[in-house]
Amino acid sequence: MTRREKRFLPLVRIAITVLFLALPAIGFGQAGVLIPTQGGDKPDPSKLSLSEMTVDIKIDNQYSRVRVMQIFQNHTDMVQEGKYVFLIPTTAAISDFAVWDGDVRIPGVIMERRRADEIYEQLKWQSIDPGLAKQADEQGGATAFTVQITPIAAYGTKRLELEYTEALPVDSLQTRFSFPFKPSEYGTQTVDYLKINLDVTSQLPLSGFKVEGQIFNVNFDKQDDHEVIAHYENNGVNLGEDFAFNYGVNVPQSMLSFISYRAPEVVRAEELRDPTRVTPNPDGYFEAAAIFNEAHRQPGAPLNAKPRSVILMLDTSLSMQWEKLQKSFEAMELFLKSMTPADTFNVILFNDEINQFKSSPQKATTDNVEQALQFIRSAYMTGGTDISNALVAANKAANDLPKGERSIVMVTDGNSTLTTTQTKKIVDGFTKANTSASRVYVFGIGSDTNLNLLGELARASRGLFQWSRETDDIDFKLKTFFEKVGEQPIDGLSVSFSDASNFYQVYPDVGLTSYDGSEFAFIGRYKKPEGGTVTFSSTSQGKPIKLSEQVNLPELDATHDHLPRLWARQRVDALLRLIDLNGESPELINEIIALSKKYKFVTPYTSFLAAPRSLLRPRVIKPGDPVLRVRADKSIKSIVAVLPFGETKQMVYLADQDIWETRFLAPPEMQDGTYRARLILQDDRNRSYQEEKSFVIDSRPPQISAKLNQGTVRAGDELTITATADSDTRRIQARVFGAVPVDLRWSKQANASVGKLRIPEGLPSGAYTITLSAEDFAHNTSSLELQVQVLGR
């Protein structure tokens, strides 16, 4: 903080208790909020309302795929543009996106983010129907996906589809799923018609399936130990709470499960540039997951509590205002009140300063807990966030805790602004200062949580990282999080195979720590189908744990089709971690973009762009020497067209027209019809992209018919000509001797093309020929002659 900022510090110091009582909760919206861009920054159901919504939820062995269809109604006589804010769960990723133009579905295409933004803006101002979904909200959070949609026709509707995927954790032998309906900043939303379809399948026995809340009374179509099928359907639903449910996993003792996937992959255009990347029999994918139950407890049953020694840290910087602050206080209160007099604790509040509750650790008696809560309530929010020095203070305080297992619990958004903001420096500084060998348990709060920094802090101390948005119901997460604090983890997790050479790129490769009652999964690739043994190894309280299973790697099995994307997400997470620790590099960014495109999910470097395919087509062409033209971003320096009959053409940039062009001789045997060409683009940083363009071969001239409004006309008068032609006709022109040719324009009223041809005044009496010529988009031409009698003046 600068001296100037400190001078004004008393004016911005606000007690936490005042914030709770006097200021409104501010959030980021919930799934389904559509905000008109004209006339404010809040939803207005009188302009744009949600008329229909269908949510399809499919959970396959803890992996959820959620597909959302929404139809919005424009109640105004104006064309609208809407910004749709969609808050996906904290660990999920968008995997599909589409907008609809009437009855035509326009699927999204994964593109480099900057390029997608530029194209969207270009299309919007041309009144063309694009949609853009990108990661992050205005505050920099990673779980808000903003979707811009335009145009929404006056009194019309607009249909939107989104799909997101998420790996659901197992904690305390329980799993919880939540779909974000709950309102935040914008108030309760109403949907005219809502349908929810649910299908949960599991290799492990399920128990105690329960839908939370009061709104969604689902009907069960099937419910047994391995599958739950249910649905909900209603009209006029006020979306006042999330659709959430939980269920237990019946595992009497620790066990290992194994699933796999292997199927032919679609070859993309840019892969044609490197034939070694295209194999006829692609490698398979696998997931080996262990659920630990060393205590042999039932789902939801608590662990046998042991005395805990804990330093509690709360971030009270200004970035933790509003709902973040409320959730943070909930977390601190829940944990303090869950402690027993056998536990030892201290509290540190940090922003640009460090404030400690007591100079020495305290027993968690009722009086001490209440004093600690009052210490938190009376604190002030101010300034920036000095995480580095706060961790030094926490390590110093931890040294005073009783010997044994020591824990540091931090509640923060992780957005360091002071001393240093670099993840590597903060983690290295903490590791050096951690002479007490304390484990760090981090509970991040906020859509803008610094996931990389907080995750690295937990990994560096073999601790735990969990996080939640400020609008989430965090009771379940808090309970399972605090249950692990002070418990001996399951350490040194590894997976091995009887034929190690058959497996590669197995993730995660860091943070190999879990807890009893939790699931830990490795996902990777395998080269050839064969049988073998998979073994999980780990230790718990010094005792080894080994779980083995005989498996058969299939040659072809497409049952678990989520595995390729799940592996790609793990690979991208590993690359993003390297970027956060060591900085960006073209190689890492290019691989992230390539994986994002291949496996269809959005990353910080990519977006979904949905635009009408007509925008991506070169013109209709006729056989002979067709011309293929495309426009590209200014950064593009090379375009290669891979034509459907095997020819490859290097396109040439025409600077005066700002267009790329190539000519090719279509083989004579090519019949009229639609064909596809792949374009391989390379920019000025040697990054490669690919787009698929369609073009039409058309050798048939347009058919035309026409009539005159009269057979006789005086010289100097106008003659009305009405013509009809094939739908691909782009121009109809009429001419007569001595007159300037005129174009016939489409008339909706006449349902035909109409033009007025003025007969020259000095034309002598006699019979004359009016010639109509028609040209289609392939530049095929045809003509028609009509006779008219001219009377001279």
N, C-alpha and C positions, 0 to 999 in steps of 0.2 A: 504494500500500500504506500502511495506517495505521501509526502508531507501535506500536500493540499488536501488529499482525501482524509487524512487523519484530523485535519482541522475541522472538518465537518462531521466527524465521527459522533459526537453527542446527538446530533440531529437525527441520525439513522439508527441509534441504539434503541431497540424496542424489546421490551421484556417478552419472553416466550409466552407467559400467561396472557398478555394482551393480544398476541397474535392469535391464540386459540379462540378468543372471545369476540374480537372486533373485526376481523378481516375475513372476506369470503374465501372459500376453497377454490383454488384454480387448478384445472387439469387440462388434459389435452384432447378431450372428446372420447367417444366410444365407437365401437364398430357400427358403421351405418350412418354416421353424421354427414349430411350433404349440405354444404354452405354455399349459398349463391354468392358469386364473386361481385355482383353488382348490388350495392346497397347494404353493406355491413359485413361483419366477420363472425356472425352467428347464424345457426340454422333458422329458417323462417318457413314453417309448414304451409303458410298461406301462399308461398311461392313454389317451393320444392318440398314434396313430402314423399315418404317411403310407403309405397302402396303394396308391395309384395316382397317377401323374403323367404328363401329356402336355405337351410343349413344342413348339409350332409356331413356327418362325422363318422369316419371309419378309423378304428384303432386296431392295429395288427401288432400283437406282442410289444406293447408300449409305444408303438410309433403311430402317431395320429396324422390323418390327412383330412383336412376340413375344407369343404367346398361351399362357397357362399354365392348365391344368386340373389340380386336385388333389382327391383324395378322402381324407378323414381318418377313421380308425376309432376309436370310443370303446370301450375295453375294460373299462369299469367299469359298475356297476349304477346309476350316478348320472348325472343330466343335467349336462353340462359346458358351461362357456363357455371359449373359447380366444382367446388373443391371438396373431395370426399376424404375424411380422416378415418383411417382404419387402424385400431390399436390391436396388433396381434399379440399373443402371449410372449413372454420375455425371451424364450429360447426358440421361437418359431421363425420360419422364413417363408416369404411369398414364393410359390412355385408355379403359379399360373395366373394369367390376367387376360381379360377380354372385354371389349365393349361390343354392343350390338347396334347395327344400323338397320332399323326395321327388322326384317326377318333374317338378316345376314349377320352371322357371327364373325367378328374381326378379332382374331387371336393376337395376343401380345407377342412381341419378338424381343428377346434379350439383347440389349445393346450397351455399348460403353456409355456411361451415365451422361457425360457432357454432350455427346452426340445426340442422345435421346432428348435431352432438354432443348437443344437447338431445333431439332426437327419438329417437336411439339409446337414451339412458338411459331415456326413458319406455317405449319398447317392451320393453327388456330386463326391466324389473320387471313387465311384464304377461305375461311368458313368451311373447312373440311373437318371430318369427324374423327379426331384423334382421341386417345386416352393415354395417360402417362401415370405409371405407378413407380414410385421411387422410395428408397429407404431413407429414414430419418425425418424428424419434424423440425419446426422452426427453431427449437431449442437445441438441436443437435442430437436428439435421442435416436436410438437405433431400432425402436420397436414401433414407431409410428410410420405407416406407409400412406403417403398422400397421393391421391388419385385425382387428376384434373380431367374433367369431361366437358367437351363442347362439340357441337351445340346441342342443347336440349330444346327441341322445337316447342314453339308456343302451343300450349294446351296438349303437348305431346308427352311421351314417356321415353325413358332411357334405361336400358338394361345393362347391368354390370356384373361381371363374374370375377371372383378371386378364389384362389386356392392357397392355403398355407399348410406347411407340414411341421411337425414338432415331435421330438423324442421325449416322452413323458418319464420323469424319474420315479423310482420306487424309494420311499422313505418310511421307516417303521412298518415295513411290509405292506404299505398302502400306496395307492396311486390316486392323484387328483387331476381332473380335467376341468378347465373353465373356458367358456366362450364369452368374450367381453361385450355384453349388452349394457351393463351398469352405467348410468349417466355420471358425468363428472361436471365439467364446466357448463354444459349446455342444457341440463335439465332432462327430464324423462321424455323419451321419444315414443311415438305410437306408430305401429305398423298395421296397415289394414288387414293383411293376411300373413300369418307366420306358420311355417312348417319346419320341423326339425326331425331328421332321420338319424338314427344312431345304431351303429354296429360295432361291438367290441368282441374281439376274438383273442384267445391267449392259449399258448401251450401249457401254461401253469394254471392250476385251479383258481378260479375267482370266488370271492365271498363278499357278502355284505354290501352289495351294490346299492348305493343310495344317492338319489338326486337331492341337492340342497335347495333351500329357499322355499317360497310359497307359490310362485307363479306357474312353474312348469310341472304340471301333473302329467307325466308321460304315460303312455299305454305300452305295455310290454307284449311284444309278439313272440319272443323266445327268451328264456332265461335258464341257463344251466351252468355247470361248473367251468365251461370253456367258452361260452358265447352268450352275449346279451344283445338282443335286437329290440329296439323300442322306437316310438315315434311320438311326436307332439304336433297338434294342429289346432289353430284357433284364429278367430277374426278379432280385429280391434284390440291388439295386445299392447299394453303399456309396458315398455321394456325397462322396468325399474330395478332389475337385478340380473347378474350374470347367470348364464345357464351353466351350472357346475354340478359335478358328481364325483364320487369317490368310491373306491372298492379295494378290498384287500386281496393279497396274493397269498394263497395257502402254500407255504413252504415249510414243512416240519423241521427241515435242516438245510444247511447250505447246499445249493445245487447249481448245476451248469446247464444252460440251454444253448442250442446251436441251430441257426437257420442260414440258408444260402440262396443265391440267385445266379443264374447264368443263362443268357439269351443273346441272340444276334443284336448288334447295335446298329443304329442308323449312322451311315457315313455322311459327315458334313463336308461342305465344299472345301473349307480351308484344309481339311485333312488330306485332300487330294494332292496338296503341295508336298506332303511328306508321306509317301506310300508306306513307310515303316509303321505309321500310326494306325493303319487300316489293316486289320487281320480278319480272315474269314471266320475264325473261331475265337471270339474275344474272351479275355479272362473273366472269371467269375467274381462274385462278391460274397462275403460271409459276415456274420455277426456271432460272436461268442460272448454270452452274457451270463454272469454269475449273480445270483441273489443270495446274500449271506444271512444265515440265521443260526449263528453259533450259540445263542442263548436259548434256542428252541422255544421262542415265544410266539404268541398269536398275533395276527395283524392288529396294529394299533396299541398293543400292550406296551407300557413304558419299560425302559431298561431299569435294572436295579441301580438306583442313584448312589453315587459315591461323592464324598466331600469334594468340592471344587474350589480352585483358587483362580480368581478371575480379575483382570483389569478391564473395565467397561469404558469404551471411548465413544463419545457422541460428537458429531460434526455440527457446530452451531454457526457456521458461516452463512452469509446472506443467500448463497445458492440453495440452502436447505429450507427456504421459506415455504409457507402455505401447506399444502397437503403432505409434502415431504416431511415437514416438521411434525405434523400430527402423527404420521406413520412411525417416525423415528421415536417419538415419545411413547407410542404404543409398544414398540419393541423394547425400549429400556424398562418401561413399567412392568411388562410381562416377565422379563427375565429377572429383574430384581425381586418381584413378588413370588417367583417360582423357586428362589433360593431358600435354603434352610439355615438355621443357626450354626450348622456344622461347616458351612461354606465361608470362604474368606474373599473379600472384594475391595476394590477401590474404583473411583470414577474419575475420568479425565474428559473435560470439555475442551474442544479446540476449534479455533478459527485462525485469525492471525496472531492469537495469543493462546497460551496453554493455562488452563485452570484445573487444579486437582482438588477433589472432594476432601480428602484427609492426607496428612503427611505420611501416614502409615496405613497398612491394610486394616480393614474392619471385619468383624464377624457379621454375618447377615441376619442379625436379630431384627425384630419388627421395628424397633426404634431406629436402628441404623439405616434400614431400608427406607423408612419414611423420611429421614433426614436427607438421604441421597436423592430421593425424588424431589424434595423441596429445593435442594441445591440445583437440580436440573431446571425446575420451574422458574426459579428466580434468575436464571442466567440471561445474558443478553446475546442477541444475534448481531454480528458485526463483521465487516471486513471480508478478507479472502480466506483461503484454505491452505494451511501449512501442514500437509500430511507428513512430510519428512521429519520435521522437528517434533510433531505430535507422536510419531512412532518412537523417536529417541526417548521422549518422556515416558511413554508406556513401557519401554524396555527397562528403564531405570526403576519404575514403580514395580514391575514384575519381579525384579531381583529381591524385593522385600517380602514377596509372598512366601508361604511355607514351601519347603522343598517338596519335590514331586512334580506331578503334571501341572504345568502353569499355562494359562490361557489368556489371550488378549482378544476381546470381542470389540469389533469396530463397526459402528453404524454411520454410514456416510454415502455420498454420491460419488466419492472418489475423484472429484474434479479439483486437483491441486492447482493452486495459482501462485503460491509463494515458495521461496527457497529454490525449488526446482519442480518442473512439470514433467521431467523425463522419467518414464517408467523404470528404465534400467538403473538410473542413479538412485531413485527412491528405494527400489528393492535391494540394491547392493548396500545402501546405507543402513537399511533395516537389518539385513543379514549380519553385517559387521557388528551392529549394536546389540544383537540378540544373544547376549552371553548367558541368559537364563534358559535358552532353548525353548522359549515359549512358542506355542502354536497360535497362529492368527486365524480367527474366525470372523469373516467379513460378511455383514449383511448390507448389501447395497440397496438404496432406495432412490427411485426416480427414473424417468424415461431416458435421461441423459447420463446414467451411471457409466463411469469409466470402467468397462468390463475388463479390459486388458490389464490395467494397473492392479485392480483389486484381485483379479484372478491370479496374477503373478505373486502378489503378496501371500495369498493363501498357499500357493504351490511351494514357495520358497521355504515355508515353515511346516510343510506337510499338514496344513490346516484345512479349512473349508471356506468356500465362497458360495453365497446364495444371494439372489437379488429379486426385487419386485418393483413394479411401477407404483407410483404414488396413489393410483386409483384402484389398485388391486385389493381384494380381501386377503390379508396376509396372515390370518390366524393359523391356517394349516402350515404354511411355510415357516412361521415363527416357531411353532410347537416342535416341528421336526428338526429345525435348525438348532434351537437351544438344547434339545435333547442330546445332541452330539458333543456339545461343549464339555470338555474335561474327560470325555470318554476316550479310551485307547482305540485308535483307528485300526483298520486293516491295512497294513503297509506293504510296500514292495510288490504291488500287483504286476504280474506278467503272464503272458500266454505263450505256450510253446506247442510245437507240432511234431508228429513223428517224422514228417518229411519237411524240414524247415525250408528247403530250397523251393518249395511249391507255393510259398506265401510271401507277400511283400506289401509295403506301404500300409502297415497296420497302425491304427490310431485308436485312442490317444497315445502319444509317446512322452507326455509329461503329466504331472499331477496324478501319479499312480497310487492314490489313496482312497479308501472307501470306509464305510462304517457298517456295523452289524445292523441288519434290517434294511439295507440299501442294495441297489443293483449297480453293477459296474460292467460295462460292455466294451469289448474290443471289436472294431470293424476293419476289414481289409480286403485284399484281393488274393485270388488263387489262380494258378496258371493252368493246371490240367485236372480233369475229373479223376478222383481216386478215393480209396478208403484210407482211414488213418485214425490217429488218436489226437485229440485236443486236450491240453492240460492247463488249468488255471493254477497259479502258485501265488501264495502270499503268506504273511505272518500276522498273528493277532496276539498281543501281549506276550511276544516272544515264542509263541507256538506256531508251527507251520500249518498252513491250510492248503490242501491240494484237492482239486476237483477235476475229474477226467471224464471224457465221453468218447465213445467210438462214433465216427461220423463217416458219411459217404458224400463226397463232393459231386454234385450232379453234372452231367454233361449238358443237360437242358432242363431248367426248372424256373418258370417265371412266376411262381406263386407269390414270393415276397418282393414285389417289384419296387418297393421303396428303398431297398438296400443300395442301389447305385447312387441315388441322391444323398442318402445318409452318409455314405463313404465320402462323397465329394464335399459335403458340408464339413466333415472332420478334416479333410485335406485343406480346405480353404481356411478353416480356423487355425490350423497349424501355420499356414503361410501368413495370415494376418498377425499372428503372434510374432513371427520373425520380423515383420514390418514394424510392429510397435516397439520391439526391442532394438532393432538395428537400423531402422529407417527404410524408406521405399527404394525399390530397385525395379527397373523395367521388367526383369525376368519374373519377379514375384507377382507384379501387377498383371502382366500378360497371362500368367498361368491362372490367376484368380478369374480373370475375365473369360478365359477359354473354358474353365470348369463351369463357370456360371452359365455360359451359353449352352454347353453340351448337356448339362444336367438340369437346366431350367430352374434356377433359383436366384433371387436378387441378393447382391452383395453391396458393400459400400462403393464399389466401382462400377456397378451396372444398374440398369433400370429395365422395366418392361415398357415397350412402346407398342400401342395398338393403333394402326392406321389402315384405312381402306387399301386393299391390295391394288386398286386401280392406280394409286399413286406410285406403286413400285413397278409398273409395267412400262417398258419401252412401247413405242407406237406399234399399231398393227402394220404388218408388212406383207408384201407379196413376193412370190418366188423370183429368183434372178439374183440381184445384188442388193439385198436388204441393208438398211442402216439401223444399227442398234445404238441408242443414245440414252445416257443416264446423267443425272446431276449428283454431285458428291460434295462432301464437306471440303473446305479450303485446305484442310490438313492432308487430304488424300493426295499422294504423289504417284500412285500406280494402280491401275485396274486391269485385271485379266478376266476375260469372259470365257467360261467353259461351256461350250454349246452342246445341245442335247445329242448331236450326232458325232461327238467325240473331238471336234476341232476346238483348239484353244487360240483365242485372239487377244493380242495386247491392244487395249483401247488407247486412243490418242486424245489429249486434252486440247479443246479449241478455246483459246483464251477469249476471243472476241464474242463467243456465245456462252462462255462459262459452262461448257458441257463436255462430257467425255463421249467419244464416238468410235465405232468400228464398223466395218463393212464385211459381210461374209456372203458367200454363194450358197444359198440353200440348195441341198441336193434335189434334183428333179423329182425324185420319188417321194418327197415330203408332201403328204396330203394336207389339205386345208385343216386347220385346227389350232389348238393352244399347245405351246411347248414351253419348256422351262430352261433358263440358262442360269448358271451359278456365276456370281461375280466375286472375285477375290480382290479385296482392296488392301492397300498398304499405305500407312500414313508417314509423315515426316519423321516419326520416331521409330520406324520399322515395325510398328504393331500391325498385325493382320486382322482383318474382319471379313465376314462373308455375308452376302445377301443373295436371295434367290429371286430372280425376275422371271415373269412370264411374258411371252409374246405370242402373237397370233399370225399364222400364215393364212393369207386370204388371197386367192387368185380369181375370185368370182366378182365381176363388176356389179354395181348396185342396180337393182331393178327399179324402174321409175314409171309412174303413170301421172298424167296431168290433164287439166281441163281449163278452158278460158271462161270467164264470166259472160262473154258475148262473142259471137262469130264475126261481127262487123263493128269497126271502130273508126272514128274520125281521126285524121292526122292531128296531133297535138294533145289528144286525150290519153287518159291512163287506161291500161288494160290490166285487170286482176287475174293472176295466174295462181291456181291451187294445185299442189303436187304432193304425192305420197311416194315414199321410197323405202328401201330396206333400213332397218334400225341402225346399221353401222355407217349410214351415209352422213358425211360431215358437211357437205356443201352442195347446194343446188343453185345453179345460175341460169338466168334467161337472157337471151339477146335477140335483137332483130336488126336488120340492115339499117345503118345510119344512127343507131341509138347506143347509149352507154349501157353495158350489161348491168343487170341488177341481181342481188342475192335474194333468194326466197328464205324467209325466216319462219321458224316453227310457231304456230298459233295453237294454243291450248283449246281455244273456243272452236276453231275449225277442225281440230285434230289432224292437222296437215301443215305443210309448209306453204306460206302465202307470200306473194310479192306483187308489186305494182310496176308495170313496165310502161313508160311514157313513149308513145309513138311520135317520131320526129314531125314537127309542124309542116315542113316542106316536102313531105313524102307524097309522091303522086299516087293517085288511085290505082288499086290493083290488088292482086293476091300476093301475100308475103308469108314467109316461113319464120316461125319463132322456134329457135333451137334452145332446148333445155339440156344442160350438161350436169351430171351428178358425179361426185367423187367421194369415195369412202376413205376410211382411215388408213387403208393400205395403198392409197393413191390409185386404185382401180377406177376407171372412168367409164361412163356410158352416156348415151345421149338419146333425146327424143325430139321429134319435130311435130309442131302443130301449125295448122294453116289458119290465117286470119285475113279477112277482107278489109282493106283500108280505103276510106273515102277521103279524097283530097279536099282541101279547102279552096 
